[in-house]
Amino acid sequence: MKKKILLAVVFLSVLNSCSSDSGDKPSNEPEEIKGEIKMDYKIDKPNNDFVVSSDNSVYIIGQEENVDYNIHLQKVDLTGKVTKLKSLSFSNFFNSILTITSSDEVLLTSPFNVADTDKIYRFENNFLELNSYYTMKLASSPTASKSKMPAICNNNDKTYFVFDYNSKSIKRIVPELGTDVFVAGSGKEEIKDGKGLSAGFIGVSRIISLNNVLYVIDNKYDPATANYLNSTIRKVEYINNEWNVTTLISSTTNVYSDMAFDSKNDLYVLVYNKGLFKLDLQNNTLSAVKEGETKIGDSKKHETLDLQYARVLKIKNNDMYLLDRYSALIKISNFQAKFEAASK
């Protein structure tokens, strides 16, 4: 009887030993999931827009769910910690657009603020104040409307480019001289290539700049049917003392949501209802990088990102920042390598 008891104890000890040596990872190590893209953080706060500073801090603007109806500017540090900086009234700033200066000053336009659609604001005094930074010049015509700016871009030379929705034109702002100048646009609601006044725009939603060349997303939207009739990516370039506008890619089925260059000057494009693509600027063709749903995670959580509905994209060096379908912010550092590793 004693022998049987002893054998049972030994058998249980062996089982326990095998279990402890089975390769189970300590609970503090991240779980490895095949095909999962490793993210740095995910900020589950709804946002309209965001910018990335030189030290990789992110400034986001939007409502904070379950708090109030105001609009909040918040800062996200490298660990994903969020700090609220400034609250703004919803009625004036509910759909604000951001850009950032070379010295990390955060600028804002509010295209639906009826009284001040023509103003660019700047956060000052350590983000405690929002003050007027520049007011667009009124056109000489007595019937001209004030500017309305749904897209703004830092050209990295102390000048900025904006799309003026009311005059259907692109303008360049030179704050140091206190002036803005016409770049291109006929004033007619049309997507038309050409030079200066002969070029036409309809609804530019994004402008980005690379080496003094502008790339814009210009979409034709039908409010009656709530459908996009045409979506384009266009180039605006200064050649022989004239601004030339050319369409790189146009579609009646794809809708281009946003775009960004990486450190190799490759242009990545979000295509609504599809995913992330790359636009070859040599032959103006799109190739898929990642479509539809993909697994993302970190050491604490694992979930699904549906790239069909990602709507805002920024790339700084090789770090990718996205707003997902619920406008939550996701950061994926060294994204090319992580996308490639997840596909194996």
Secondary structure by P-SEA (a helix, b strand, c coil): caaaaaaaaaaaaaaaaaaaacccccccbbbbbccbbbbcccccccccccccccccbbbbbccccccccbbbbbbbcccbbbbbccccccccccbbbbbbcccbbbbbbbccccccccbbbbbcccccbbbbcbbbbcccccccccccccccccccccbbbbbcccccbbbbbbccccccccccccccccccccccccbbbccccbbbbcccbbbbbbbbbccccccccccbbbbbbbcccbbbbbbccccccccccccccccccbbbbbbccccbbbbccccbbbbbccccbbbbbcccbbbbbccccccbbbbcccbbbbbccccbbbbbcaaaaaaaaaac
